[in-house]
Amino acid sequence: MDHPLIDLISAKIAEAEAKGEFNNLPGAGKPLPRVDDPENALIRRIMEENGAEPEFITLGRELKRLRGELAGVTDEVKRRDIMKDMSMMEARIDMARKAWR
């Protein structure tokens, strides 16, 4: 089943071609870049262009911060709390990595 606007879309493309709007586009005549993950290529490109990052990267930074904090703590109760937070953070990172794939 065709899109209900296929005729309008085709007409607009033909009009743009006739005006030469597709001439001299960047990358014209070159092969498309190889994509390792075609299902997520668009979302990855949009994230990259906008300075976004996957959740597991952000969580990894937080885990690194917690490790640094742990190194400077001598109180056993506080150390145990930080290690519990680190364990939870590692689980969240694992889930975020699986969701990203």
MMTF fields as JSON, N, C-alpha, C and O atoms, coordinates in Angstrom:
{
  "mmtfVersion": "1.0.0",
  "mmtfProducer": "UNKNOWN",
  "numBonds": 403,
  "numAtoms": 404,
  "numGroups": 101,
  "numChains": 1,
  "numModels": 1,
  "chainsPerModel": [1],
  "groupsPerChain": [101],
  "chainIdList": ["A"],
  "bondAtomList": [4, 2, 8, 6, 12, 10, 16, 14, 20, 18, 24, 22, 28, 26, 32, 30, 36, 34, 40, 38, 44, 42, 48, 46, 52, 50, 56, 54, 60, 58, 64, 62, 68, 66, 72, 70, 76, 74, 80, 78, 84, 82, 88, 86, 92, 90, 96, 94, 100, 98, 104, 102, 108, 106, 112, 110, 116, 114, 120, 118, 124, 122, 128, 126, 132, 130, 136, 134, 140, 138, 144, 142, 148, 146, 152, 150, 156, 154, 160, 158, 164, 162, 168, 166, 172, 170, 176, 174, 180, 178, 184, 182, 188, 186, 192, 190, 196, 194, 200, 198, 204, 202, 208, 206, 212, 210, 216, 214, 220, 218, 224, 222, 228, 226, 232, 230, 236, 234, 240, 238, 244, 242, 248, 246, 252, 250, 256, 254, 260, 258, 264, 262, 268, 266, 272, 270, 276, 274, 280, 278, 284, 282, 288, 286, 292, 290, 296, 294, 300, 298, 304, 302, 308, 306, 312, 310, 316, 314, 320, 318, 324, 322, 328, 326, 332, 330, 336, 334, 340, 338, 344, 342, 348, 346, 352, 350, 356, 354, 360, 358, 364, 362, 368, 366, 372, 370, 376, 374, 380, 378, 384, 382, 388, 386, 392, 390, 396, 394, 400, 398],
  "bondOrderList": [1, 1, 1, 1, 1, 1, 1, 1, 1, 1, 1, 1, 1, 1, 1, 1, 1, 1, 1, 1, 1, 1, 1, 1, 1, 1, 1, 1, 1, 1, 1, 1, 1, 1, 1, 1, 1, 1, 1, 1, 1, 1, 1, 1, 1, 1, 1, 1, 1, 1, 1, 1, 1, 1, 1, 1, 1, 1, 1, 1, 1, 1, 1, 1, 1, 1, 1, 1, 1, 1, 1, 1, 1, 1, 1, 1, 1, 1, 1, 1, 1, 1, 1, 1, 1, 1, 1, 1, 1, 1, 1, 1, 1, 1, 1, 1, 1, 1, 1, 1],
  "groupList": [{"groupName": "MET", "atomNameList": ["N", "CA", "C", "O"], "elementList": ["N", "C", "C", "O"], "formalChargeList": [0, 0, 0, 0], "bondAtomList": [1, 0, 2, 1, 3, 2], "bondOrderList": [1, 1, 2], "singleLetterCode": "M", "chemCompType": "L-PEPTIDE LINKING"}, {"groupName": "ASP", "atomNameList": ["N", "CA", "C", "O"], "elementList": ["N", "C", "C", "O"], "formalChargeList": [0, 0, 0, 0], "bondAtomList": [1, 0, 2, 1, 3, 2], "bondOrderList": [1, 1, 2], "singleLetterCode": "D", "chemCompType": "L-PEPTIDE LINKING"}, {"groupName": "HIS", "atomNameList": ["N", "CA", "C", "O"], "elementList": ["N", "C", "C", "O"], "formalChargeList": [0, 0, 0, 0], "bondAtomList": [1, 0, 2, 1, 3, 2], "bondOrderList": [1, 1, 2], "singleLetterCode": "H", "chemCompType": "L-PEPTIDE LINKING"}, {"groupName": "PRO", "atomNameList": ["N", "CA", "C", "O"], "elementList": ["N", "C", "C", "O"], "formalChargeList": [0, 0, 0, 0], "bondAtomList": [1, 0, 2, 1, 3, 2], "bondOrderList": [1, 1, 2], "singleLetterCode": "P", "chemCompType": "L-PEPTIDE LINKING"}, {"groupName": "LEU", "atomNameList": ["N", "CA", "C", "O"], "elementList": ["N", "C", "C", "O"], "formalChargeList": [0, 0, 0, 0], "bondAtomList": [1, 0, 2, 1, 3, 2], "bondOrderList": [1, 1, 2], "singleLetterCode": "L", "chemCompType": "L-PEPTIDE LINKING"}, {"groupName": "ILE", "atomNameList": ["N", "CA", "C", "O"], "elementList": ["N", "C", "C", "O"], "formalChargeList": [0, 0, 0, 0], "bondAtomList": [1, 0, 2, 1, 3, 2], "bondOrderList": [1, 1, 2], "singleLetterCode": "I", "chemCompType": "L-PEPTIDE LINKING"}, {"groupName": "SER", "atomNameList": ["N", "CA", "C", "O"], "elementList": ["N", "C", "C", "O"], "formalChargeList": [0, 0, 0, 0], "bondAtomList": [1, 0, 2, 1, 3, 2], "bondOrderList": [1, 1, 2], "singleLetterCode": "S", "chemCompType": "L-PEPTIDE LINKING"}, {"groupName": "ALA", "atomNameList": ["N", "CA", "C", "O"], "elementList": ["N", "C", "C", "O"], "formalChargeList": [0, 0, 0, 0], "bondAtomList": [1, 0, 2, 1, 3, 2], "bondOrderList": [1, 1, 2], "singleLetterCode": "A", "chemCompType": "L-PEPTIDE LINKING"}, {"groupName": "LYS", "atomNameList": ["N", "CA", "C", "O"], "elementList": ["N", "C", "C", "O"], "formalChargeList": [0, 0, 0, 0], "bondAtomList": [1, 0, 2, 1, 3, 2], "bondOrderList": [1, 1, 2], "singleLetterCode": "K", "chemCompType": "L-PEPTIDE LINKING"}, {"groupName": "GLU", "atomNameList": ["N", "CA", "C", "O"], "elementList": ["N", "C", "C", "O"], "formalChargeList": [0, 0, 0, 0], "bondAtomList": [1, 0, 2, 1, 3, 2], "bondOrderList": [1, 1, 2], "singleLetterCode": "E", "chemCompType": "L-PEPTIDE LINKING"}, {"groupName": "GLY", "atomNameList": ["N", "CA", "C", "O"], "elementList": ["N", "C", "C", "O"], "formalChargeList": [0, 0, 0, 0], "bondAtomList": [1, 0, 2, 1, 3, 2], "bondOrderList": [1, 1, 2], "singleLetterCode": "G", "chemCompType": "PEPTIDE LINKING"}, {"groupName": "PHE", "atomNameList": ["N", "CA", "C", "O"], "elementList": ["N", "C", "C", "O"], "formalChargeList": [0, 0, 0, 0], "bondAtomList": [1, 0, 2, 1, 3, 2], "bondOrderList": [1, 1, 2], "singleLetterCode": "F", "chemCompType": "L-PEPTIDE LINKING"}, {"groupName": "ASN", "atomNameList": ["N", "CA", "C", "O"], "elementList": ["N", "C", "C", "O"], "formalChargeList": [0, 0, 0, 0], "bondAtomList": [1, 0, 2, 1, 3, 2], "bondOrderList": [1, 1, 2], "singleLetterCode": "N", "chemCompType": "L-PEPTIDE LINKING"}, {"groupName": "ARG", "atomNameList": ["N", "CA", "C", "O"], "elementList": ["N", "C", "C", "O"], "formalChargeList": [0, 0, 0, 0], "bondAtomList": [1, 0, 2, 1, 3, 2], "bondOrderList": [1, 1, 2], "singleLetterCode": "R", "chemCompType": "L-PEPTIDE LINKING"}, {"groupName": "VAL", "atomNameList": ["N", "CA", "C", "O"], "elementList": ["N", "C", "C", "O"], "formalChargeList": [0, 0, 0, 0], "bondAtomList": [1, 0, 2, 1, 3, 2], "bondOrderList": [1, 1, 2], "singleLetterCode": "V", "chemCompType": "L-PEPTIDE LINKING"}, {"groupName": "THR", "atomNameList": ["N", "CA", "C", "O"], "elementList": ["N", "C", "C", "O"], "formalChargeList": [0, 0, 0, 0], "bondAtomList": [1, 0, 2, 1, 3, 2], "bondOrderList": [1, 1, 2], "singleLetterCode": "T", "chemCompType": "L-PEPTIDE LINKING"}, {"groupName": "TRP", "atomNameList": ["N", "CA", "C", "O"], "elementList": ["N", "C", "C", "O"], "formalChargeList": [0, 0, 0, 0], "bondAtomList": [1, 0, 2, 1, 3, 2], "bondOrderList": [1, 1, 2], "singleLetterCode": "W", "chemCompType": "L-PEPTIDE LINKING"}],
  "groupTypeList": [0, 1, 2, 3, 4, 5, 1, 4, 5, 6, 7, 8, 5, 7, 9, 7, 9, 7, 8, 10, 9, 11, 12, 12, 4, 3, 10, 7, 10, 8, 3, 4, 3, 13, 14, 1, 1, 3, 9, 12, 7, 4, 5, 13, 13, 5, 0, 9, 9, 12, 10, 7, 9, 3, 9, 11, 5, 15, 4, 10, 13, 9, 4, 8, 13, 4, 13, 10, 9, 4, 7, 10, 14, 15, 1, 9, 14, 8, 13, 13, 1, 5, 0, 8, 1, 0, 6, 0, 0, 9, 7, 13, 5, 1, 0, 7, 13, 8, 7, 16, 13],
  "groupIdList": [1, 2, 3, 4, 5, 6, 7, 8, 9, 10, 11, 12, 13, 14, 15, 16, 17, 18, 19, 20, 21, 22, 23, 24, 25, 26, 27, 28, 29, 30, 31, 32, 33, 34, 35, 36, 37, 38, 39, 40, 41, 42, 43, 44, 45, 46, 47, 48, 49, 50, 51, 52, 53, 54, 55, 56, 57, 58, 59, 60, 61, 62, 63, 64, 65, 66, 67, 68, 69, 70, 71, 72, 73, 74, 75, 76, 77, 78, 79, 80, 81, 82, 83, 84, 85, 86, 87, 88, 89, 90, 91, 92, 93, 94, 95, 96, 97, 98, 99, 100, 101],
  "secStructList": [7, 7, 7, 6, 6, 2, 2, 2, 2, 2, 2, 2, 2, 2, 2, 2, 2, 2, 2, 6, 6, 6, 6, 6, 7, 6, 6, 6, 6, 1, 7, 7, 7, 7, 7, 1, 7, 6, 6, 6, 2, 2, 2, 2, 2, 2, 2, 2, 2, 6, 6, 7, 7, 7, 2, 2, 2, 2, 2, 2, 2, 2, 2, 2, 2, 2, 2, 2, 2, 2, 2, 6, 7, 7, 7, 2, 2, 2, 2, 2, 2, 2, 2, 2, 2, 2, 2, 2, 2, 2, 2, 2, 2, 2, 2, 2, 2, 2, 2, 2, 7],
  "xCoordList": [0.85, 0.0, 0.893, 1.787, 0.643, 1.426, 1.008, -0.111, 1.951, 1.668, 0.623, 0.68, -0.323, -1.376, -0.837, -1.502, 0.34, 0.896, 1.984, 2.752, 2.059, 3.147, 3.183, 4.262, 2.033, 2.008, 2.544, 3.3, 2.159, 2.65, 4.164, 4.896, 4.624, 6.055, 6.847, 7.88, 6.356, 7.041, 7.093, 8.104, 6.005, 5.963, 6.968, 7.654, 7.055, 8.003, 9.448, 10.292, 9.728, 11.086, 11.408, 12.5, 10.466, 10.691, 10.913, 11.765, 10.164, 10.307, 11.692, 12.342, 12.134, 13.454, 14.554, 15.54, 14.398, 15.389, 15.464, 16.552, 14.3, 14.251, 14.922, 15.528, 14.818, 15.449, 16.941, 17.651, 17.413, 18.83, 19.184, 20.35, 18.187, 18.438, 19.232, 19.741, 19.341, 20.121, 21.531, 22.322, 21.838, 23.179, 24.191, 23.865, 25.391, 26.514, 26.27, 26.735, 25.559, 25.389, 26.692, 27.415, 27.008, 28.224, 28.174, 27.169, 29.245, 29.318, 28.72, 28.675, 28.259, 27.665, 28.675, 29.833, 28.238, 29.096, 29.997, 30.734, 29.946, 30.777, 29.913, 28.707, 30.531, 29.733, 29.266, 29.895, 28.162, 27.662, 28.632, 29.251, 28.773, 29.69, 29.21, 28.009, 30.153, 29.833, 29.229, 29.721, 28.18, 27.494, 27.527, 27.069, 28.073, 28.159, 26.812, 26.534, 25.989, 24.709, 23.613, 23.182, 23.152, 22.196, 20.883, 20.248, 20.462, 19.197, 19.244, 18.229, 20.422, 20.543, 21.39, 21.729, 21.727, 22.62, 22.066, 22.805, 20.801, 20.217, 20.219, 20.625, 19.769, 19.731, 21.137, 21.342, 22.11, 23.493, 24.014, 24.676, 23.711, 24.183, 23.544, 24.23, 22.258, 21.566, 22.141, 22.364, 22.377, 22.964, 24.343, 24.664, 25.152, 26.513, 26.493, 27.255, 25.624, 25.54, 25.067, 25.361, 24.344, 23.795, 24.507, 24.037, 25.637, 26.435, 25.82, 26.195, 24.874, 24.265, 25.118, 25.972, 24.876, 25.62, 24.719, 23.738, 25.052, 24.237, 24.267, 25.221, 23.208, 23.09, 24.242, 24.71, 24.713, 25.774, 27.076, 27.885, 27.291, 28.474, 28.346, 29.286, 27.191, 26.939, 27.051, 27.655, 26.466, 26.536, 27.97, 28.367, 28.743, 30.148, 30.944, 31.826, 30.634, 31.301, 30.957, 31.812, 29.694, 29.262, 29.951, 30.335, 30.109, 30.809, 32.269, 32.81, 32.89, 34.281, 34.379, 35.322, 33.394, 33.374, 33.243, 33.924, 32.37, 32.191, 33.474, 33.805, 34.189, 35.455, 36.468, 37.192, 36.504, 37.387, 37.005, 37.864, 35.711, 35.224, 35.576, 35.982, 35.417, 35.727, 37.189, 37.509, 38.059, 39.499, 39.843, 40.822, 39.053, 39.362, 38.595, 38.72, 37.806, 36.969, 37.567, 37.917, 37.675, 38.192, 37.109, 37.274, 36.015, 34.913, 34.264, 33.824, 34.204, 33.715, 32.241, 31.86, 31.429, 30.008, 29.848, 29.103, 30.557, 30.5, 31.048, 30.486, 32.144, 32.73, 31.714, 31.563, 31.029, 30.036, 28.904, 28.438, 28.461, 27.402, 27.847, 27.092, 29.074, 29.592, 29.718, 29.382, 30.196, 30.348, 28.977, 28.846, 27.967, 26.606, 26.13, 25.545, 26.384, 26.028, 26.769, 26.199, 28.035, 28.826, 28.247, 28.175, 27.84, 27.252, 25.962, 25.741, 25.129, 23.893, 24.195, 23.517, 25.211, 25.597, 26.076, 25.744, 26.85, 27.323, 26.158, 26.175, 25.151, 23.967, 23.213, 22.755, 23.089, 22.414, 23.184, 22.585, 24.507, 25.338, 25.119, 24.972, 25.097, 24.885, 23.536, 23.45, 22.495, 21.166, 21.137, 20.527, 21.798, 21.813, 22.578, 22.182, 23.67, 24.427, 23.578, 23.571, 22.86, 22.003, 20.896, 20.558, 20.332, 19.267, 19.806, 19.089, 21.048, 21.647, 21.854, 21.738, 22.16, 22.389, 21.141, 21.125],
  "yCoordList": [-1.179, 0.0, 1.238, 1.375, 2.108, 3.332, 4.344, 4.326, 5.224, 6.315, 7.228, 7.466, 7.743, 8.591, 9.847, 10.411, 10.279, 11.492, 11.199, 12.093, 9.941, 9.564, 10.416, 10.766, 10.746, 11.556, 12.966, 13.503, 13.559, 14.887, 14.844, 15.727, 13.826, 13.677, 13.526, 14.17, 12.667, 12.46, 13.748, 14.043, 14.51, 15.768, 16.765, 17.457, 16.839, 17.765, 17.366, 18.228, 16.072, 15.603, 15.923, 16.407, 15.659, 15.951, 17.444, 17.835, 18.268, 19.726, 20.171, 20.997, 19.622, 19.969, 19.504, 20.215, 18.318, 17.824, 18.752, 19.082, 19.168, 20.048, 21.391, 21.982, 21.871, 23.141, 22.973, 23.96, 21.739, 21.491, 21.555, 21.733, 21.41, 21.518, 20.347, 20.42, 19.269, 18.123, 18.111, 17.211, 19.107, 19.187, 19.677, 20.502, 19.179, 19.616, 19.449, 20.262, 18.421, 18.137, 17.569, 16.887, 17.829, 17.258, 15.73, 15.118, 15.135, 13.68, 13.1, 11.88, 13.951, 13.443, 12.596, 12.985, 11.455, 10.573, 9.691, 8.865, 9.856, 9.04, 7.959, 8.142, 6.83, 5.785, 6.243, 7.086, 5.675, 5.988, 5.45, 4.408, 6.136, 5.645, 4.304, 4.05, 3.462, 2.156, 2.369, 3.177, 1.646, 1.76, 0.405, -0.594, 0.374, -0.881, -1.313, -2.507, -0.358, -0.655, 0.105, 1.16, -0.406, 0.362, 0.656, 1.672, -0.211, 0.022, 1.273, 1.946, 1.586, 2.732, 3.863, 4.811, 3.772, 4.761, 6.179, 7.104, 6.36, 7.7, 8.275, 9.418, 7.49, 8.002, 8.307, 9.297, 7.464, 7.727, 9.025, 9.818, 9.234, 10.448, 11.683, 12.677, 11.634, 12.772, 13.056, 14.211, 11.991, 12.182, 12.82, 13.753, 12.312, 12.84, 14.306, 15.117, 14.642, 16.019, 16.988, 18.182, 16.473, 17.333, 17.188, 17.699, 16.496, 16.376, 15.481, 15.552, 14.636, 13.706, 12.45, 12.21, 11.661, 10.419, 9.359, 9.679, 8.092, 7.023, 7.086, 7.577, 6.581, 6.629, 5.909, 6.355, 4.79, 4.037, 4.833, 4.59, 5.765, 6.63, 7.586, 7.753, 8.201, 9.125, 8.396, 8.902, 7.207, 6.421, 5.995, 5.921, 5.717, 5.346, 6.474, 6.23, 7.703, 8.85, 8.929, 9.22, 8.664, 8.69, 7.58, 7.786, 6.412, 5.311, 5.686, 5.387, 6.329, 6.771, 7.768, 7.73, 8.657, 9.633, 8.918, 9.266, 7.926, 7.163, 6.432, 6.363, 5.891, 5.215, 6.188, 5.855, 7.395, 8.409, 8.804, 9.004, 8.914, 9.254, 8.144, 8.416, 6.899, 5.764, 5.762, 5.413, 6.146, 6.146, 7.098, 6.879, 8.145, 9.119, 8.938, 9.762, 7.882, 7.682, 6.572, 5.5, 6.852, 5.849, 5.275, 4.18, 5.988, 5.517, 4.289, 4.364, 3.164, 1.906, 1.966, 1.378, 2.654, 2.764, 3.532, 3.123, 4.643, 5.457, 4.667, 4.73, 3.923, 3.101, 2.056, 1.828, 1.431, 0.411, 1.035, 0.439, 2.229, 2.922, 3.238, 3.047, 3.72, 4.06, 2.794, 2.806, 1.708, 0.458, -0.085, -0.665, 0.104, -0.297, 0.541, 0.01, 1.853, 2.725, 2.319, 2.344, 1.948, 1.519, 0.239, 0.097, -0.678, -1.918, -1.654, -2.227, -0.789, -0.422, 0.284, 0.055, 1.139, 1.86, 0.882, 1.037, -0.117, -1.117, -1.887, -2.191, -2.202, -2.894, -2.001, -2.47, -0.722, 0.217, 0.37, 0.46, 0.4, 0.499, -0.729, -0.614, -1.897, -3.134, -3.118, -3.485, -2.698, -2.62, -1.598, -1.833, -0.467, 0.576, 0.097, 0.392, -0.638, -1.187, -2.17, -2.14, -3.041, -4.022, -3.324, -3.731, -2.284, -1.535, -0.808, -0.646, -0.376, 0.368, -0.528, -0.082, -1.794, -2.741, -3.015, -3.781],
  "zCoordList": [0.0, 0.0, 0.0, 0.835, -0.922, -1.029, 0.029, 0.542, 0.329, 1.262, 0.623, -0.583, 1.397, 0.809, 0.123, -0.745, 0.5, -0.104, -1.131, -1.488, -1.615, -2.509, -3.777, -4.256, -4.315, -5.538, -5.274, -6.084, -4.157, -3.796, -3.54, -3.989, -2.826, -2.528, -3.821, -4.002, -4.723, -6.007, -6.825, -7.463, -6.806, -7.546, -6.973, -7.725, -5.648, -5.008, -5.326, -5.573, -5.32, -5.65, -7.099, -7.396, -8.01, -9.436, -9.652, -10.451, -8.958, -9.066, -8.584, -9.225, -7.459, -6.93, -7.87, -8.066, -8.457, -9.424, -10.634, -11.106, -11.129, -12.299, -12.014, -12.907, -10.791, -10.403, -10.112, -9.92, -10.079, -9.797, -8.324, -7.972, -7.459, -6.023, -5.46, -4.342, -6.228, -5.77, -6.369, -6.086, -7.19, -7.787, -6.757, -5.905, -6.835, -5.994, -4.49, -3.691, -4.116, -2.685, -2.13, -2.856, -0.871, -0.286, -0.347, 0.015, -0.799, -0.868, -2.139, -2.294, -3.053, -4.285, -5.056, -5.209, -5.53, -6.307, -5.471, -6.01, -4.168, -3.283, -2.644, -2.477, -2.286, -1.632, -0.254, 0.387, 0.18, 1.508, 2.551, 2.336, 3.668, 4.706, 5.25, 5.335, 5.613, 6.18, 7.569, 8.356, 7.848, 9.127, 9.817, 9.262, 11.03, 11.773, 12.333, 12.442, 12.681, 13.315, 12.576, 13.043, 11.432, 10.632, 11.345, 11.061, 12.265, 12.96, 13.824, 14.002, 14.362, 15.266, 14.677, 15.385, 13.411, 12.798, 12.896, 13.232, 12.614, 12.636, 14.047, 14.255, 15.008, 16.386, 16.887, 17.59, 16.533, 16.941, 16.319, 16.989, 15.038, 14.369, 15.003, 15.243, 15.273, 15.881, 17.273, 17.639, 18.04, 19.374, 19.265, 20.001, 18.343, 18.177, 17.757, 18.282, 16.812, 16.328, 17.413, 17.36, 18.382, 19.434, 20.768, 21.785, 20.768, 21.978, 23.037, 24.208, 22.634, 23.59, 23.664, 22.81, 24.684, 24.831, 25.436, 26.108, 25.199, 25.779, 27.305, 27.906, 27.906, 29.364, 30.047, 31.095, 29.467, 30.137, 30.215, 31.11, 29.312, 29.373, 30.561, 31.339, 30.689, 31.801, 33.137, 34.083, 33.204, 34.435, 34.739, 35.902, 33.696, 33.895, 34.534, 35.358, 34.156, 34.784, 36.27, 37.107, 36.575, 37.973, 38.763, 39.914, 38.155, 38.817, 39.081, 40.145, 38.123, 38.306, 39.46, 40.25, 39.543, 40.645, 41.986, 42.95, 42.041, 43.279, 43.672, 44.856, 42.707, 43.001, 43.598, 44.536, 43.037, 43.584, 44.995, 45.853, 45.224, 46.558, 47.55, 48.68, 47.118, 47.984, 48.411, 49.547, 47.51, 47.812, 48.954, 49.666, 49.134, 50.168, 51.468, 52.374, 51.577, 52.766, 53.627, 53.134, 54.92, 55.854, 56.759, 57.298, 56.933, 57.768, 57.111, 55.964, 57.83, 57.275, 56.865, 55.853, 57.623, 57.283, 55.973, 55.083, 55.874, 54.655, 53.459, 52.365, 53.666, 52.598, 52.115, 50.915, 53.067, 52.718, 51.9, 50.929, 52.29, 51.546, 50.121, 49.168, 49.989, 48.66, 47.816, 46.632, 48.41, 47.663, 47.234, 46.156, 48.075, 47.706, 46.515, 45.571, 46.566, 45.447, 44.174, 43.083, 44.318, 43.159, 42.551, 41.33, 43.408, 42.927, 42.145, 41.078, 42.687, 41.992, 40.674, 39.672, 40.676, 39.468, 38.392, 37.217, 38.795, 37.836, 37.223, 36.031, 38.026, 37.51, 36.52, 35.478, 36.848, 35.941, 34.635, 33.563, 34.725, 33.517, 32.648, 31.432, 33.261, 32.517, 31.801, 30.629, 32.498, 31.875, 30.738, 29.695, 30.951, 29.908, 28.674, 27.546, 28.884, 27.741, 26.96, 25.729, 27.658, 26.986, 26.217, 25.105, 26.797, 26.108, 24.878, 23.891, 24.93, 23.814, 22.605, 21.463, 22.861, 21.742, 21.049, 20.086]
}
